[in-house]
Amino acid sequence: MKAHELKIFSGNAHRELAAGIAARAGVPLSDATVIRFPDGEISVRFEETVRGRDVFIVQPTAQQPNEYLMELLVMADAAKRASAARVTAVMPYFAYARQDRKDRSRVPISAKLVANLLAAAGLDRVLTMDLHAPQIQGFFDIPLDHLYAAPVLVRYLKARHDKDVVVVAPDPGSLKMAYGYAKRMGAGIALVAKQRKSATEVEAMDLVGDVAGRHCVIVDDMTATAGTLCAAAQIIMARGAASVCAAVSHCPITPIGLERLENSPIEELVTTDSIPPPPVKAGSRLKVLSIAPLLGDAILRIHGDESVSNLFEIQGE
């Protein structure tokens, strides 16, 4: 028996992504049974030994965040009690990341609570991607590897438009991300100043930057209702842009969001399979790129105690 042999398991959140990651890592996806008792309690059993193994559990926590988070916690506990040498959660989408501060009285900091729960369950480290707020990394008392979808998305965007491109931040919070994309793409940068009416409605107010006659790419970490993206796209086209598309790392998009997208000036919304994507119909404006190779390479590097920093680079640069 090889000490610290690599094992990759999957919860029920996104088995297709887990299979792709395992294929990239060159190992079979290991077998675990994750079921519900009649009363809804979660039952987990690893169907092969994990004693002395380096265990990775693939489980994005989107769409049913409470269910999938609890699955991950129970799986981590099962692995530690079965004497795994190390247990790493692979969470390409980190639930509750938007609740990262007290923005009004008597509310929780749920992102910190989730970080505490993961450590309490016995996890040794976490691998995630494009946290809503990068400072969430500081909530963890265990090692956290934070990847970016930019290497995957920028390759596609550069092939789509190679000149006269402006990267647009749809709000001040995404300006740093937009700057990173613009630098990678050799593009200009612009900013939409917005005012949010409610959790589902956004009113775009103004645009800073020149977009006239340019191909515009709106970038953000995620979209659910597409309100921010569509409002930004409208003001961009009103200022004379040649075209507008959008790129987001995570896309837990709702039916309302898909409807807004189809009725917006956005020609294409490019995202990743960090969570299970909705069915893509012929002619759909949604383009889904796989991050399985990125995560598979990261797992191999973590398993081999190697640096993951070169995964931030875009191939061919």
C-alpha positions as CSV (number, residue, x, y, z in Angstrom):
1,M,0.0,0.0,0.0
2,K,1.3,3.4,-1.0
3,A,1.2,5.9,1.9
4,H,-0.8,9.1,1.3
5,E,-2.3,7.7,-1.9
6,L,-4.6,10.2,-3.7
7,K,-8.3,9.7,-3.4
8,I,-11.0,11.9,-4.9
9,F,-14.6,11.6,-3.7
10,S,-17.7,13.5,-4.7
11,G,-20.9,14.4,-2.8
12,N,-24.2,14.8,-4.6
13,A,-23.6,18.5,-5.6
14,H,-21.7,18.1,-8.9
15,R,-20.6,14.5,-9.7
16,E,-19.9,15.4,-13.4
17,L,-17.3,18.0,-12.4
18,A,-15.8,15.6,-9.9
19,A,-15.5,12.9,-12.6
20,G,-13.7,15.5,-14.9
21,I,-11.3,16.5,-12.1
22,A,-10.5,12.8,-11.3
23,A,-9.8,12.2,-15.0
24,R,-7.5,15.2,-15.2
25,A,-5.7,14.0,-12.0
26,G,-5.3,10.5,-13.6
27,V,-7.1,8.6,-10.8
28,P,-10.5,6.9,-10.8
29,L,-13.3,8.7,-8.9
30,S,-13.5,6.9,-5.6
31,D,-16.8,5.4,-4.4
32,A,-18.8,6.9,-1.6
33,T,-22.5,6.4,-0.8
34,V,-24.2,9.6,0.3
35,I,-27.9,9.1,1.0
36,R,-30.8,10.4,3.0
37,F,-32.7,8.6,5.8
38,P,-36.5,8.9,5.6
39,D,-36.5,11.9,8.0
40,G,-33.9,13.7,5.8
41,E,-30.8,13.0,7.8
42,I,-27.6,12.5,5.7
43,S,-25.8,9.1,5.8
44,V,-22.3,8.7,4.4
45,R,-20.2,5.6,3.9
46,F,-16.8,5.5,2.0
47,E,-16.9,2.2,0.0
48,E,-13.1,1.9,0.0
49,T,-10.4,2.4,2.5
50,V,-9.2,5.9,3.2
51,R,-6.7,5.0,6.0
52,G,-3.5,6.9,5.4
53,R,-4.8,8.4,2.2
54,D,-4.8,12.0,0.9
55,V,-8.6,12.6,0.5
56,F,-10.2,15.3,-1.6
57,I,-13.9,15.8,-1.5
58,V,-15.4,17.7,-4.4
59,Q,-18.5,19.6,-3.3
60,P,-19.6,23.1,-4.5
61,T,-22.2,24.5,-2.2
62,A,-24.7,26.2,-4.5
63,Q,-28.3,25.7,-5.5
64,Q,-29.0,23.7,-2.3
65,P,-26.3,25.3,-0.1
66,N,-27.6,24.0,3.2
67,E,-28.0,20.4,2.0
68,Y,-24.6,20.3,0.2
69,L,-22.7,22.0,3.0
70,M,-24.1,19.5,5.5
71,E,-23.1,16.6,3.1
72,L,-19.6,18.0,3.0
73,L,-19.3,18.3,6.8
74,V,-20.5,14.7,7.3
75,M,-18.2,13.4,4.6
76,A,-15.2,15.2,6.2
77,D,-16.1,13.7,9.6
78,A,-16.4,10.3,8.1
79,A,-13.0,10.5,6.4
80,K,-11.2,11.7,9.6
81,R,-12.8,9.0,11.7
82,A,-11.7,6.5,9.0
83,S,-8.1,7.7,9.6
84,A,-7.5,9.6,6.4
85,A,-4.0,11.2,6.5
86,R,-5.4,14.5,5.2
87,V,-8.8,15.7,4.1
88,T,-9.3,18.6,1.6
89,A,-12.6,20.2,0.6
90,V,-12.7,21.2,-3.1
91,M,-15.4,23.9,-3.1
92,P,-15.2,25.8,-6.4
93,Y,-18.3,27.7,-5.2
94,F,-18.3,28.8,-1.6
95,A,-21.8,29.3,-0.2
96,Y,-22.5,32.3,2.1
97,A,-19.5,34.2,0.7
98,R,-21.8,37.3,0.2
99,Q,-22.4,37.4,3.9
100,D,-18.9,38.5,4.7
101,R,-19.5,41.5,7.0
102,K,-22.1,43.2,9.2
103,D,-23.6,45.7,6.9
104,R,-26.5,46.5,9.3
105,S,-27.4,45.7,12.9
106,R,-28.2,42.3,14.2
107,V,-27.0,40.2,11.3
108,P,-24.5,37.3,11.2
109,I,-21.2,37.0,9.4
110,S,-22.2,33.7,7.8
111,A,-19.0,33.3,5.7
112,K,-17.0,33.2,9.0
113,L,-19.5,30.7,10.5
114,V,-19.1,28.4,7.5
115,A,-15.2,28.6,7.8
116,N,-15.5,27.6,11.4
117,L,-17.8,24.7,10.6
118,L,-15.4,23.3,8.0
119,A,-12.5,23.4,10.4
120,A,-14.6,21.9,13.2
121,A,-15.6,19.0,10.9
122,G,-11.9,18.0,10.7
123,L,-11.0,19.4,7.3
124,D,-7.2,20.0,6.9
125,R,-7.5,22.5,4.1
126,V,-9.9,24.0,1.5
127,L,-9.5,24.6,-2.2
128,T,-11.9,27.2,-3.7
129,M,-12.2,29.6,-6.5
130,D,-13.1,33.3,-6.9
131,L,-14.5,34.1,-3.5
132,H,-17.0,36.9,-3.5
133,A,-14.6,38.8,-1.2
134,P,-11.0,37.7,-1.2
135,Q,-10.6,38.8,2.4
136,I,-12.7,35.8,3.4
137,Q,-9.5,33.8,3.2
138,G,-8.6,35.4,6.5
139,F,-11.7,33.8,8.1
140,F,-9.9,30.4,7.9
141,D,-7.7,28.9,10.6
142,I,-6.7,26.1,8.2
143,P,-4.8,26.4,4.9
144,L,-6.9,27.7,2.0
145,D,-5.9,27.7,-1.7
146,H,-7.8,30.4,-3.7
147,L,-7.8,29.9,-7.4
148,Y,-9.2,32.2,-10.1
149,A,-11.3,31.4,-13.2
150,A,-9.6,34.1,-15.2
151,P,-7.0,31.7,-16.9
152,V,-10.0,29.7,-18.3
153,L,-12.2,32.7,-19.2
154,V,-9.5,35.0,-20.6
155,R,-8.3,32.4,-23.1
156,Y,-11.8,32.2,-24.5
157,L,-12.4,35.9,-24.5
158,K,-9.1,36.7,-26.2
159,A,-10.0,34.3,-29.0
160,R,-13.4,36.0,-29.3
161,H,-12.1,39.5,-29.5
162,D,-8.5,40.4,-30.0
163,K,-8.7,44.2,-30.5
164,D,-10.7,47.2,-29.6
165,V,-11.8,45.6,-26.3
166,V,-12.9,47.4,-23.1
167,V,-13.3,45.4,-19.9
168,V,-16.2,46.9,-17.8
169,A,-16.7,46.6,-14.1
170,P,-20.5,46.6,-13.4
171,D,-19.9,48.1,-9.9
172,P,-17.0,49.4,-7.9
173,G,-16.7,46.1,-6.0
174,S,-15.7,44.3,-9.2
175,L,-13.2,47.0,-10.4
176,K,-10.1,45.1,-9.2
177,M,-11.2,42.0,-11.1
178,A,-11.9,44.0,-14.2
179,Y,-8.4,45.6,-13.9
180,G,-6.9,42.1,-13.8
181,Y,-8.9,41.0,-16.9
182,A,-8.0,44.2,-18.8
183,K,-4.3,43.7,-18.0
184,R,-4.4,40.1,-19.3
185,M,-6.3,41.0,-22.4
186,G,-4.4,44.2,-23.2
187,A,-7.7,46.0,-23.1
188,G,-9.1,49.3,-21.8
189,I,-11.2,49.5,-18.7
190,A,-14.5,51.2,-17.7
191,L,-16.7,51.3,-14.7
192,V,-20.5,51.4,-14.3
193,A,-21.7,53.2,-11.1
194,K,-24.9,51.6,-9.9
195,Q,-27.5,51.9,-7.2
196,R,-29.3,48.8,-6.1
197,K,-33.1,49.1,-5.6
198,S,-33.6,45.6,-4.0
199,A,-32.0,42.1,-3.9
200,T,-33.3,41.5,-7.4
201,E,-33.4,44.9,-9.0
202,V,-30.5,47.2,-10.0
203,E,-30.6,50.6,-11.4
204,A,-27.5,51.5,-13.4
205,M,-26.6,55.2,-13.0
206,D,-23.5,56.2,-15.0
207,L,-20.5,55.0,-16.9
208,V,-16.9,56.1,-16.4
209,G,-14.7,55.4,-19.4
210,D,-14.9,55.4,-23.2
211,V,-16.7,52.5,-24.9
212,A,-17.8,54.1,-28.1
213,G,-17.2,51.7,-31.0
214,R,-15.5,49.1,-28.8
215,H,-16.2,45.5,-27.9
216,C,-17.1,45.5,-24.2
217,V,-16.7,42.6,-21.8
218,I,-18.5,42.9,-18.4
219,V,-16.8,40.8,-15.7
220,D,-18.0,39.8,-12.3
221,D,-17.5,37.0,-9.8
222,M,-21.1,35.7,-10.1
223,T,-24.7,36.4,-11.3
224,A,-28.0,35.0,-10.1
225,T,-30.7,37.3,-11.5
226,A,-28.5,39.0,-14.1
227,G,-29.9,42.4,-13.0
228,T,-26.4,44.0,-12.5
229,L,-25.1,42.6,-15.9
230,C,-28.2,43.6,-17.9
231,A,-28.4,47.1,-16.4
232,A,-24.7,47.6,-17.1
233,A,-25.1,46.3,-20.7
234,Q,-28.0,48.8,-21.4
235,I,-25.9,51.8,-20.4
236,I,-22.9,50.5,-22.3
237,M,-24.8,50.1,-25.5
238,A,-26.5,53.5,-25.0
239,R,-22.9,55.0,-24.9
240,G,-22.2,53.6,-28.4
241,A,-20.4,50.3,-27.8
242,A,-20.1,48.0,-30.8
243,S,-21.0,44.9,-28.8
244,V,-21.2,43.6,-25.2
245,C,-20.7,40.2,-23.7
246,A,-20.2,39.2,-20.1
247,A,-18.0,36.8,-18.1
248,V,-18.7,35.5,-14.6
249,S,-16.8,32.9,-12.6
250,H,-20.0,31.4,-11.1
251,C,-23.5,31.3,-12.6
252,P,-26.3,30.1,-10.2
253,I,-28.6,31.8,-12.6
254,T,-32.4,31.8,-11.9
255,P,-35.2,31.6,-14.5
256,I,-35.7,35.3,-14.0
257,G,-32.0,35.8,-14.8
258,L,-32.2,33.7,-18.0
259,E,-35.2,35.6,-19.2
260,R,-33.4,38.9,-18.5
261,L,-30.4,37.7,-20.4
262,E,-32.4,36.7,-23.5
263,N,-34.0,40.2,-23.5
264,S,-30.8,42.1,-23.0
265,P,-28.1,43.5,-25.3
266,I,-25.6,40.9,-24.0
267,E,-24.6,38.7,-26.9
268,E,-23.0,35.9,-24.7
269,L,-22.6,35.2,-21.1
270,V,-19.5,33.1,-20.5
271,T,-19.1,31.2,-17.3
272,T,-17.7,28.0,-15.7
273,D,-19.1,24.7,-14.5
274,S,-18.2,25.5,-10.9
275,I,-21.8,24.6,-10.2
276,P,-24.1,22.4,-12.4
277,P,-25.1,24.7,-15.3
278,P,-28.7,25.0,-16.5
279,P,-29.5,23.1,-19.7
280,V,-28.0,25.0,-22.6
281,K,-30.4,25.0,-25.6
282,A,-29.4,25.6,-29.2
283,G,-28.9,29.3,-29.7
284,S,-28.6,30.0,-26.0
285,R,-26.5,33.0,-25.0
286,L,-24.9,31.0,-22.1
287,K,-21.5,29.5,-22.8
288,V,-20.1,27.2,-20.1
289,L,-16.4,26.4,-19.9
290,S,-15.0,23.6,-17.7
291,I,-12.7,24.2,-14.8
292,A,-12.1,20.5,-14.2
293,P,-8.5,20.7,-15.7
294,L,-7.7,23.7,-13.5
295,L,-8.9,22.0,-10.3
296,G,-7.4,18.7,-11.3
297,D,-4.0,20.3,-11.7
298,A,-4.4,22.1,-8.4
299,I,-5.2,18.8,-6.6
300,L,-2.1,17.2,-8.1
301,R,0.0,20.1,-6.9
302,I,-1.4,20.1,-3.4
303,H,-1.0,16.3,-3.2
304,G,2.6,16.7,-4.2
305,D,3.2,19.6,-1.8
306,E,4.0,21.9,-4.8
307,S,3.1,25.5,-5.4
308,V,-0.3,26.3,-7.1
309,S,0.7,29.9,-7.9
310,N,1.6,29.2,-11.5
311,L,-2.1,28.1,-12.1
312,F,-2.9,31.8,-12.0
313,E,-1.1,32.2,-15.3
314,I,-2.7,32.0,-18.7
315,Q,-1.2,29.4,-21.0
316,G,0.6,31.0,-23.9
317,E,1.4,34.3,-22.1
